[in-house]
């Protein structure tokens, strides 16, 4: 990124204070993703900066989604349909057993 003339860093320094993703971290992550592309053939500087900007935007969006997910206390978990069906059957059986044990007007 020697020939970037400091443009990405200058733009990112204008971001809002308190940003949890530091400028250097964003640049490093974008660099890793750009270098990882096997068939990249940059036509000119404008194309490079356009693709780099898109990479940084994706990183920022992913970071924001992760922050909001953690604020809600949720996690991005992957559960198979079979697991969901088993859990639902168990919950239904438990609920029916609990309701069935109570006599009329007891609960």
N, C-alpha and C positions, 0 to 999 in steps of 0.2 A: 504494500500500500504506500510505497515510497512516493509515487507520482500523484497522490491524491491532493496535494497542496493544502492539506488540513481541512478541506471542505466538510467531510462528514463530522469531524470533531467540532467544528465551529457551529454547525447546524444543531447538533445534539446538545451542546452546552446551553442552548436557549430553551431547553425543555424545562418543565415545571420542577421546582425544588421538591425534594423528598421522594424523587423517583427511586424505586427500589432496585431497578436495573441500572447499574452504573454504565457510563458511556464506554469505558474501556471494555467492559464485559460484552456489551452489545457489538462493538467492533470486532472483538475476538471471535464471538459466535458467528457473526456474518462471514468473517474471513474463513473460518473452518468450513462453513457450508459452501462457500464459493470455491475453495481449493478442492473440496471433495467431489466436485463435478468432473466427470471423466471426459466428456466430449465438448467441453466449453471452448468455443472459438470466438473470442471477443473481436468484433468488427472495428470498434472505435471506443474512445473514452466515454462517450455519451451512452453507448449500450452497456458498458461495464457499470457506470454509475446508476443506470436505470435498474439493472438486475440487482446490484448491491442494495439499492433503496428498497426494492421489493423484498429482498431477504430480511432486511432490518425491520420492515413493517411486519412481516410474518412473525419474527422473533418477538417483537413488542406485543403483538396481538396474543400470541401463545402465552407470554408472560402475564399479561393482564387477565386472561381467562383463568390461568392457574391461581392468581391472587384472589380473584373473585370466588373461585371454587373453594379455596381454603377459608375465605371469610364466611362463607355459608356453612362451613363445617363439613362439607361434602368432599368426596373423593371420586376420582374418575375410575370406578371399578368396573371390571368386565365380569358379568355373571352369565353363565349359559342358561338357555331357556329351560333345560332340565332342572337346574338348581332352583330357578324361580318357581317352577311347577311343584317341586317337592316341598319347598318352603311354604307355598300357598296351601297345599294339602294339609301339611302339619298345622298351620295356623288355623285353618277352618275346623279341623278335627278338635283342636284344643278349645276353640271358642264354642263349638257345639257341645262338647263335654261340660264346659263350665256353665253354660246356659242350662243344659239338661239337668245338672245336679241341683240347681236352685229350684225350689218349689214355687208355685204361683205367688207373686207378690213379695218374695223374699229379696229380690234384687232390684 
